[in-house]
Amino acid sequence: MSSQNYKNHRRLVTGYHRILLPALLILFIGSLVNLFTCTPGNCYAASLISFATLLLFVMAYYIRMFPLFAQNRVIRAEENLRYYVLTGKLLPAEVSMSQVIALRFAPDEELVDLVNRAINENLTQTDIKKAIKNWKGDYHRV
């Protein structure tokens, strides 16, 4: 596996991002075409197909988001522990979840300074990632 950095750290899952979501979009557009061109005898079936396709979109969203929510909790716990080991204190409450997610890529040597900068300068997730000098890859995320 190649070394991770700011430019290549985002992960696209082919089956989800490039197959499932476009296929759902095509299915939804087709179901709407079917619904708007239905004859009185098949409008009920066409509306059910459109509704079922909409439900599939909602399911696809939550199927992706629930593991990400759980992963975010794990990241916060890991970074809280790492910060505690380095400083003897828990992460400051002022550090937002998006900042914590970005800080996971910082090595131990840069973490404390980046946390202070994130709080004092209100750095965004992107700002934090760009400020990291020696990127620490996260190869186990979903």
Secondary structure, DSSP 8 states (H G I E B T S, - for coil): -----TTT-----IIIIIIIHHHHHHHHHHHHHHHHT--TTTHHHHHHHHHHHHHHHHHHHHHHHHHHHHHHHHHHHHHHHHHHHHHSS---TTS-HHHHHHHTTS-HHHHHHHHHHHHHHT--HHHHHHH-SS-----S--
